Amino acid sequence: MPLPKASLLPGKSKLSTPEISQTATPPISKGKAPVPPPTRTSASSSPPQPTQTTLLSSTTKPLAPLSRNPKGTTPPVKPNPPASTSKLPPQPPGGNPPAPPPAAPMAQPNLPPRILGTAPESYNGKGDTVIAFWNSLENYFIVNATTFDTDAKKVSSALTYFKQGTQAGDWASDHIATILARNPVNYGTWQDFRDAFKAQFIPPETQNEAIQNIHNTPQRNREFSEWYQEWSRYARQANVDEATKMYAFHRALDTALHNKLLQLLPMPTMLARLVEKAREFNKNWRTFAGPTRGFRQQNLHIWEISEEESKINAFP
């Protein structure tokens, strides 16, 4: 049944259109596509109302596209691409790139040098230990030369190794007072301090007596190590040159050791080397000839005569 024609002017239509659409729908003829109604514009007209088609399109969800596979068939599964066996990026042509340079080491803070050896014991001013104390003090400064690298450090440190309440402590205290009274403070040279120390604690008579002792202390039948310990103490106190010490050493040795040292070629030029060879010869002599020392093999014929005489004298 054909629909009645709608009036082109609003409000003149005899039939009312549905409320959901205010736009008239033209009649649909067979075999022809429907022609959209002309757009009407008016300056005073109200804004366009949404049509049924617009309402339906805004409230409904889009439909998924229909599958091309017929019902009952399984869609083909695309094979996955082969997994990569290595996650490393491809290497550039021309070989591996050069390794980066090693990191520079971190700068270490400037630490004070480590003290080596043992500091000498405090000196009490006695003459029998003065040479040993001074040698120990100088050796301590030589071993730690990086720490005691100036004369002022040596002198100021040496003045702390004198025992308080003794003659040596009083001398050190007076020396410190003299230094601190200078303006500016000046500790002087190490050679000046050495000379002042020896003048105070090694008097000339002690040195002269030591010189006599290195010539008048022979070894004789004493053990070499025991004798040399005493003789070397006099040699340190004598404060003579190397040639004088070597001459006195030769004269004070046992005759057998003295003759053995004269056979050395070349002859040692330093006292330390001469003492080392003398100690070596003395050790070998005691190892191989020591047990027979003082032993003399007796004549058996004389022993028999002495035995017969003792038997004769036994009877009156």
Order of alpha helices (4+ residues) and beta strands (2+ residues): alpha-alpha-alpha-alpha-alpha-alpha-alpha-alpha-alpha-alpha-alpha
